[in-house]
Amino acid sequence: MHGTLITFCCFITQWVGFCYPNPVLKKCQDPQMFPFENGECYLPTSTDPCVEGEWAIVTNSMLTCEKIPCGPAEVLVGGECRNMFDPAACPAVGERMFVDKHGLGVCDCDDGWGRWEDGRCYQEFTRGFCDQNRIIRVGIKQECSATTQDGNHKPCIFPFFLSHQLHTACVVDSWPEPLSEEAEEAPWCPTLVDESKIVVEDNWGLCEEKCPIETHENQIVFDNDFRSDTNIL
């Protein structure tokens, strides 16, 4: 009788587990992440939730563990493993091989390049297809506002010129006027620029937290007579 009861309890446990095999999947806050069956979110091709030799790839809007099909620095293309850094894999100018969320190799624009309407990749900070005195910028236009001296909130204007340099984000030096101790070293941006992309008088403000901050890496320097505008890819 005791053995029969244990067997019956085990059957009930297995049946309940079969009916409710997975926890409720939470919605991933990061749009680049996807839910896994353990209820957590991971980036595609991550190996964290899987056993050795497997990675998590997207299947039907969620991650599942699959065997990694190729060796290091290789990716599956058309059923064959190819070297990701082989120039012949993506012969078009400005393209290289990437791994998509399904674990497959795809050709796309390299870092610092962007795809235009003609299907080609163009390098950032070059003239490319632009009119004279215009440069290409790669990225998504990010909403960024600043708090002005009168307490209003106005959109930041990028890019802008300051001391012979073209700035594409909020800066943390060369303030138009001294700041109070509470706002010391706060990033700022212009809210109005002239045709030469120079700040117009007192039209500036302190950037909000979500605004991009310039790090001065790879800073582009131009002469005074260069008038810049941008095309965003």
C-alpha positions in Angstrom: 0.0 0.0 0.0 2.8 2.4 0.9 4.6 1.7 -2.4 1.4 2.2 -4.3 0.9 5.6 -2.7 4.4 6.7 -3.6 4.0 5.6 -7.2 0.6 7.5 -7.4 2.2 10.7 -5.9 5.1 10.5 -8.4 2.5 10.1 -11.3 0.6 13.2 -10.1 3.9 15.2 -9.9 4.9 14.2 -13.4 1.4 15.0 -14.7 1.4 18.5 -13.2 4.9 19.1 -14.5 3.8 18.1 -17.9 0.9 20.5 -17.9 3.0 23.4 -16.6 6.5 22.8 -18.0 7.6 26.5 -18.2 7.4 29.5 -16.0 5.5 32.6 -17.2 7.9 34.4 -19.7 8.5 38.0 -18.8 8.7 40.7 -21.4 12.3 41.7 -22.1 12.9 45.4 -21.5 15.9 45.4 -23.9 14.6 45.0 -27.4 17.7 43.1 -28.4 17.1 40.4 -25.9 14.6 37.5 -26.1 13.0 35.3 -23.4 14.3 31.9 -22.6 12.3 29.0 -21.1 13.7 29.7 -17.6 11.9 33.1 -17.6 15.0 35.1 -18.1 16.1 37.2 -21.0 19.3 36.8 -23.0 21.0 38.1 -26.2 20.7 35.7 -29.2 23.8 33.4 -29.7 24.5 33.6 -25.9 25.8 30.4 -24.4 24.8 31.3 -20.8 21.5 29.4 -20.6 22.7 26.3 -22.5 25.0 23.4 -21.9 28.5 23.3 -23.3 28.6 23.2 -27.1 25.2 24.9 -27.5 24.0 28.5 -27.9 20.6 30.2 -27.7 19.0 31.3 -31.0 15.6 32.8 -31.8 12.9 30.4 -32.7 9.2 31.6 -32.8 10.0 34.8 -30.9 11.8 33.0 -28.0 15.3 31.5 -27.4 16.0 27.8 -27.7 19.3 26.0 -27.2 20.8 24.5 -30.4 24.1 22.9 -31.1 26.7 25.4 -32.4 27.2 24.3 -36.0 30.6 25.8 -36.7 34.0 26.4 -35.2 35.4 29.7 -33.7 35.3 32.6 -36.1 33.0 30.7 -38.5 29.3 31.1 -39.3 26.8 29.0 -41.2 26.0 30.3 -44.6 23.9 28.4 -47.1 24.5 25.2 -45.1 28.3 25.6 -45.1 30.6 27.0 -42.4 32.6 30.0 -43.6 35.2 32.2 -42.0 33.5 35.4 -40.8 36.5 37.6 -41.8 36.9 36.2 -45.3 36.7 39.2 -47.6 35.2 37.0 -50.3 32.2 36.2 -48.0 30.9 39.7 -48.4 32.5 41.3 -51.4 30.5 44.5 -51.5 32.3 47.7 -50.3 31.9 48.4 -46.6 30.3 45.0 -45.8 31.3 42.1 -43.6 29.8 39.0 -42.2 27.6 39.1 -39.1 25.7 36.4 -37.1 21.9 37.1 -37.0 19.5 36.2 -34.2 18.9 32.8 -35.8 22.6 31.9 -35.8 23.0 32.3 -39.5 25.6 34.4 -41.4 24.4 37.6 -43.1 26.3 40.4 -44.9 25.7 43.9 -43.5 27.4 47.2 -43.3 30.6 47.2 -41.2 30.9 49.3 -38.0 31.1 53.0 -39.0 29.2 52.4 -42.2 25.5 52.7 -43.0 23.2 51.5 -45.8 21.5 54.1 -48.0 18.4 53.9 -50.2 20.5 52.6 -53.1 21.4 49.5 -51.1 25.1 50.4 -50.8 27.1 50.9 -47.6 28.7 54.3 -47.1 31.3 55.3 -44.5 30.5 57.8 -41.8 32.0 61.3 -41.9 32.6 61.1 -45.6 30.8 63.0 -48.3 29.6 59.9 -50.1 26.3 60.6 -51.9 25.9 64.0 -50.1 25.9 67.4 -51.7 28.9 69.6 -51.3 29.7 70.7 -47.7 27.6 67.8 -46.3 28.8 64.7 -44.5 27.2 61.3 -43.8 26.2 60.4 -40.2 25.3 56.9 -39.3 22.8 56.1 -36.6 19.3 56.8 -35.3 18.2 60.3 -34.5 18.1 60.3 -30.8 15.6 62.6 -29.0 17.6 64.8 -26.6 16.5 67.9 -24.8 18.2 70.5 -22.6 17.0 72.7 -19.7 17.6 76.3 -20.6 18.4 79.2 -18.3 14.7 80.2 -18.0 13.7 76.6 -17.0 12.2 75.6 -20.3 13.0 72.3 -22.1 14.1 72.5 -25.7 15.6 70.0 -28.2 19.4 69.9 -28.5 20.8 70.7 -32.0 23.4 68.4 -33.4 25.9 68.7 -34.9 27.4 72.0 -33.9 30.7 73.8 -34.2 32.7 74.9 -31.2 36.4 76.0 -31.3 37.0 74.5 -34.7 35.5 71.1 -33.7 32.4 69.5 -34.9 30.4 68.1 -32.0 27.8 65.4 -32.4 26.7 65.0 -28.8 26.5 67.0 -25.5 29.9 68.3 -24.4 31.3 68.7 -20.9 33.6 71.7 -21.3 33.7 75.1 -23.0 30.4 76.2 -21.4 29.0 79.4 -22.9 29.1 80.9 -19.4 30.2 79.8 -15.9 27.9 77.3 -14.1 26.7 77.3 -10.6 28.2 74.8 -8.1 25.1 72.6 -8.3 25.5 72.3 -12.1 29.3 72.2 -12.2 30.7 70.1 -15.1 27.2 69.2 -16.4 27.0 68.4 -20.1 25.4 71.0 -22.4 24.2 71.5 -25.9 22.9 74.3 -28.1 19.2 74.7 -28.7 19.7 77.1 -31.7 22.5 77.3 -34.3 23.2 79.5 -37.3 23.8 78.4 -40.9 27.4 77.6 -39.9 26.3 75.3 -37.1 27.6 77.8 -34.4 25.7 78.4 -31.2 23.4 81.5 -31.4 24.1 83.7 -28.3 22.3 82.4 -25.2 20.5 79.5 -26.9 21.9 76.6 -25.0 21.0 74.4 -22.0 22.0 71.6 -19.7 21.4 68.1 -21.3 19.0 65.6 -19.8 20.3 62.3 -18.5 19.2 60.3 -21.6 21.3 62.5 -24.0 24.5 61.2 -25.6 27.7 62.5 -24.1 30.8 63.2 -26.2 34.0 61.4 -25.2 36.3 63.3 -27.5 37.4 60.0 -29.1 37.8 60.1 -32.9 37.0 63.8 -32.8 36.6 65.3 -36.3 38.4 68.7 -36.7 37.6 71.1 -39.6 38.6 74.6 -40.7 36.6 77.6 -39.9 35.2 77.9 -43.4 33.7 74.4 -43.4 30.0 74.5 -43.2 28.7 71.1 -42.2 25.3 69.5 -42.5 24.4 65.9 -42.1 22.4 63.1 -43.7 21.4 60.4 -41.3 21.3 56.8 -42.6 
